[in-house]
């Protein structure tokens, strides 16, 4: 599962942060286990603006200003350990490695919410002079999968009866990835009583 936070809604956007969580469609993970196995990179936004000419949108900045402090601190607030673009992409490439025979033959399947993340991710690689490590045909959309497979799904979101919604911090890419995985796998036989 893949999620990113940006400063624009165009493919050229500055990327604030990216999270990835590896999972299998036949597993039954706990939300907290998914959180704990996430790969998270918080990028140096200033470097992307000055060196890579990535874009920022005023409406997106205004939107971020209305998010919680916790959410802004996770992805927006600059920190001394923010990662340069090339280093961050390398961390993600290694996290998405091809350890299994299936991955070697077919590549890693990337699930995202909507289509923007794929476009931004591919553009981010091109800005850095790199080939994306994910093939365009390996991307899948969680929202569509939920809409067509989960009864009662609304706008690509499903109710997960065993998950306390207060534990999900929206627009934190790690939490968003874990929540999307739980929604996607909720029909795989996991009993409602598991928390």
N, C-alpha and C positions, 0 to 999 in steps of 0.2 A: 504494500500500500504506500502511496506517495502523496505528499501534500506540501505545498509551499505557500509562503506569505510574501506579498509583493507591494511595491509602491505605485503600481499602475495596473491597468487592466488590458494592456497591449502586450504582444509577444516580446517587445523590447524592454519590459519592465525591470527595474531594480528588484532583485530577489533579496528579501530580508532573511528568510530562513527556509530550510527544507528538512522534512522528516521522512524517513522510510522505515517500514516495519515488514520484515519477511514473514510470510505466513503461508499455510497450505489450505486449500479449499476443503480438505477433509478433516481439519483439526477442530478442536473445541476449546479455544483459549479463554482464559479469564482476561478481563479488561486490564487489570493491573499487570498481568504477565506481559501483555502486548506493550504497555507503556515502558516496562523495564527492558524490553529488548529492542527498543527503537534506536535508530541512528539519527542524530539531530545535528545540523550544521547551522550556525548563525553567521551570516556573511557580513563582510565589511561593505556597507552600502555606499559610503563615500568613495571607496576605490572603484566601484562599478560605475558611478556617475563620472568621475574624473578620468579614469583610464580606459573604461570600456564603453563610455557614452550610453549607458543604459538610462531609461526614462523614468520620470516621476510625474505623477498626476495629482493636481491640487485636490480634486474630489476624493481621491483615495487617501491622501493625507488627512483630509477632514473626517473621512470615515474612520480612520485609525484613532483620531482624537476622541471619538465617542466610545471606544472600547475600554474595557476595564484596565486598571493600572497593571494588574498581573499579566494580562494578555499583551499589553504594550511592552512591558519589561521583557517578556520572553522573546519577542521578535523585532520590535521597533527600536527600543532604546539602545543607542550605541554603547558598546562595552570594549574594554581594552583587549579582550581575547576574541573579538570578532575575527572570523577567518577570511583570508584573502581568497578571491574567486578560484584560482587554480588549485589551491590546497583543498578547498571545500569540495570541488568537483572530484578530486582524487579520493577523498574520504568516502564520498557517495559511491564512486565507481567500485572501490574495494568492498564496500558493504553490500553491493549488488553482485558480488562475484559469482562465478559459474562453478560452484562446488559439486553439483550433482550432474549425472549424465543427462537428465532431461534438460537442464539449463544449458549444458554444452550444445545439445542438439537444437533446441528451440529458443534459447534465450530466456531472459527473465521477463515475466509478464508484469507490467506495471498497471496497477489500478489507481484511478484518480477520480475525483468528484468533478464532473464536467470535462471540458476539453482544454481550458486555458493553461493548466499546469504543463501539459505536454508541449504546447507551442512555446511557452516561456523557457522551459527546460532546454529544448532544442536550440532556441535562439541564444540562450546563455552560453551554451557550448560554442556556437559559431562566433559569438563575440570574443570568446577566449581563444579562438583559433583551433578548436578541437572538434572532433566528430562526436556526436552524442553516443553514449555507451548503451543506449536503449534504442532498438529499432522501432520506427514509427508504427509498425504493424503489431507490436507487442503491448500497446496501450489499451486499457479497458476502462469503461465508465461505470462507477459504482451507482450513480444516480439512476441510470437507465436500468441496470441490473435489478435494483431494488423496486423501481416502479413496475417492472413486469413480473417480478417473482414474489413480492410480499403484499399480501392482502392488507388494505388499509394504509398503504404507504402514501404519504403526502409530499409532493415536490421532492421526491428522492430521499425522504427520511422516514424511517420506520421506528415504531415504538419497540424498545427492548425491555421487556418486563422485568428482567432480573438486574438491570443496571440503573443505579441512582443517577438521574440526570444532573444532579448538582456536582457530581464528580467529573463531569465532562466540561473542560474549559474550551469553549468554542474559540476558534481562530488561533489556538495553540496547535501547531502542525502535528506534534506528537499525539496529543489528545484526539485531534480530528482523524488521524490515521487509525488509531486504536478503535475509535467509535465506528468508523466506516467498516472496519474488519468485523467487529461484533455484529453490526447490522447485516452485513453480507452473509455471515455464517449462522445467523440466528435460526435458520431453518434446517440446520444440519443435525438435528436431534438433541441439541443441548437442552436439558430440563430447565424450566423456568425458575426452579428453586436455587440454582447456582448463582452466587453473587460475585 
